Amino acid sequence: MFTISFGKIIFLCVALFFAGFVDSIAGGGGCISLPAYLLVGLPTQTAFACNKTSACLGTSVATYKYLRSGNINVKVTLISAICGIIGSNCAARIVLHLDPQLFQKIIICVTPFAALFLLLKKDYGTEDAFDTIPATKVWAVSIITGLILGLYDGIVGPGTGTFAIMIFASVLKFDLKTAGGNAKLLNFCTGLGAVIHFVTMGAVIWPLALTTAASNIAGNYIGANLAIKKGAPFIRVMMSVAVIILLAKLAYDVFLA
């Protein structure tokens, strides 16, 4: 039976708080939380299971905050979420036959362009122009976004929320607050599917997962409140931070791990 010291639990709680804070605003919290679980010595499967469980519980709070403030387009996001569940399910079936590092290398090539986009596109996500997008494009983008991000989440994982925000804001023209809310609902739905899978496998250490989830929930709550209150400028800065963390995490996994 795996045992963990009190000091490591404190470390995880601090890491999960910061992960929830960043994730609720800009996505990318998994780049902080998953390495933290692995760093304290948890077996890989257990680390993934506890990470998904705590993240899903934390995301549910952020999702509620965004939903209550009217910053989620439920119809569009549920389309993406359903397709995301399909995509992540497909990933679970094919992941054993693929090299995850191949996808990580692809994302490493793509991520600098995302950072450059955030740096140069100063008016990105400032206003909501979703109503100007044709319905056929909305459906197509929602479906493709869900499938691709579902596959990515199932094979690689960290950074799914960040890419979701960028797609919702840049392609479907949502303002950053609504894009962030959409990403949270999408993440919650796909994450819930993963949690159910891990629970049925008996891979979750519940005392640890629930303890760290409390910190993650607190981080999500504070972060979502700040994002809703401060709006696009604050979210844009946090997205830049999330992209940098994502790039560092993937580069470490590919070249140093």
N, C-alpha and C positions, 0 to 999 in steps of 0.2 A: 504493500500500500504506500502511495506517495505521501510524504510529509514535507511541510514547508515551514520555515522559521518565521517568527513574528516580524523580523526585520524585512524579509522578502515580501511579506504581505503588505507592509507599509509602503515599500517600493512600488508594488503593483497598484496599490490604491492611488498613489500620487500619479503614476504613469497613466492609469485609466481615467483619472480626472482630466488631465491635460488632453488625452486622446478624445474624450467626449466633448470637451470644449472646442477643440479644433474641428472635429467631425461635424458638430451641429452647425457650424458656420460655413465651412468650406469643403467638407469631406476630407478623406485621407487619414482619419483617426486610426485605421488599422495599421498604418505605417509605424505608429507609436506603440499601440497596445499589443499586437502580435509579437514583435521582437521582445517586449517586456516579459511576456509569459514564457517565451523560450529562454530568455536570459536567466530566469530563476531556476531553470532546470526541468521544467515540465516536459514530459514526452510530447512529441510533435502532435499526435492526434488529440491528446488532452489539451494542449495549448490552443489548437484550433477550435476545439469544442467550447472551452471556457471563454475564449475570445469572442466567438460568435454569440454565445449566450449573453455575456455582459453587454456586448455592443448592441444586440437586438433590444434588450431591455432599456438601455440608454437612449437608443434611437426612437423608441416608442414615445418617450417623454418629449424629445425635440419635435417629433412628428405632431404630437398633440398641440404643442405650443404654436407651431406654424399653422396648423389646421384651425385652431381657435382664433388666430389673428387674421384668417382669411387669405393666407399666403400659400395656398396649395390649390392647384387645378386638379381636382380629384379624378375627373373623367380621363384626362390625358395621361395622368400618372398611373392610373389603374391599368390602362392599356399596356403601358411600358412594363408595369409590375408583372402582369400575367405573362407577357413574353419573356421577362427576365427570369421568372420561375422556370419556364420552359428551357431557356438558355442555360441556366445553372444546372438543371436536371441533365441536359445533354452533356454538359461539362463533366458531371460526375461519372457519366458513362464512358467518356472518351479520354479522361485525364490520365488514366493508366497507360494509354498508348501514345501519349505525347510528352514532349520535353518542356516542362514549365519554363525553363530558362530561355527557350526560343521566344516565347511570348514576352518575357521580361526584357529581352534584348530589343524587341520591336518597340515596347513601351518606352525604353530608354531613348530610342531614336525619336519618338514622337513627343515626349515630355518637354524637351527644350523649346519646341515650337509652341507648345501650350504656354510656357513661361514667357516667350517672346510676344505671344498674342496678348497676354494679360498686361505686359509692360507697355505695348504700343497702342492698344485699343482702349483709350482713356474713357470713352463713353459706354463701354461694354456693360450691359445690364442696368443702365441708369433708368431707362423708361420701359414700360410694358407695352410692347407692340404686337402681342400675341394675336389680337383680333384681326390683324392685317394678313395673317398667314392662311392660305387656302386650306380647306378641310382635308383635301386629299393629301397634302403635304404633312399636315398634322398627324394623320393616321399613319402614313408611311414612316415618318421620323420616329413616332412613338413606338411602333412595332420593331423597327430596326434597332433603335436605341436599347430597348428592353432585351432583345435577343443577344446583341453584341456585348452589352455590359453584364448580362447574365452569364455568358460564356467566360468573360474576363474574370468576373467575381469567383466563378467556380474553379478556374485554373490558376489565376494569379492572386486576386483578392484586393489588397490595399490600393486605394486610389479610385475605387469605383464611384464613390460619391462625388469626388472632384470632377471626374470626367462627365458625370451626369449633369452637374450644375452647368458646366461649360456648354454642353449640348442644348440643354433646356433654354439657356440664356442667349447663345449665339445663333442657333438654328431656328428655334421656335419663338425667339424674341421675348421671352419672359424677363421681367426685371429680376435682379439677383436675389431678392428676398423670396419671390415666388419660385424661382429656379431652385433655390436652396430647400424650400419646403417640398417641392416635387421630388427632389433627390432623396430627402429623408423618407418620404412615403415609399418610394421605390426601394430604397435600401432596407427598410423595415420588412417589406413583403418578401424580398428575396432572402433576407437574413433569417426570417422566420422558418422558411423552408429548410435552410441549413440546420437551424437549431433542432427542428423536429427530427431530422436525420441523425444528428449526434445524440439526442436524447434516447432514441430507439436503440442506438448502439451501446448505450450506457457509458459514453465517453466523458460526460460532464461531471466534474467534481463540484457538487452543488454548494457546499459551504464556501469554497473559494470563489466560485463564479458569482454567487449572490453578494458576497462581501465586496468584490471588485466592481460589481454592477452598481452598487450604491454610489461609489465614487464616480463611475461613468455617467450615471443618471444626473448627479450634481453638476458635472461638467457640461453635459448636454443642456440642462436647464438654464444655467448661467449663459452659456454660449448662444443659445437660441434667443433668449431675451435681448442680448446685446445686438445680435444680427437684426432682429425685428426693429429694435429701437434706432440703431445707427445707420442701417441701410447699406446701399451699394458701396460707398467708399471704404467702409470698414470691412465688408465682405471681400472686396477686391484685394485688400492687403492680406487678409487671412488666406485667400486662395493662393496668393503668391507664396506664402509660407508653406502651405500644404503641398504645392507643386515641388518646392525645393526639398521638403522632407521625403516626398515620394521618389524623386530622382535619386536622392542619397540612399534610400532604402533599397531600390532596385539595383543601383550600381554596386552596393555592398553584396547583395545576394548573388549577382552574376560574377563579379570579379574578385571578391575577397572571401566569401563564405566557403 
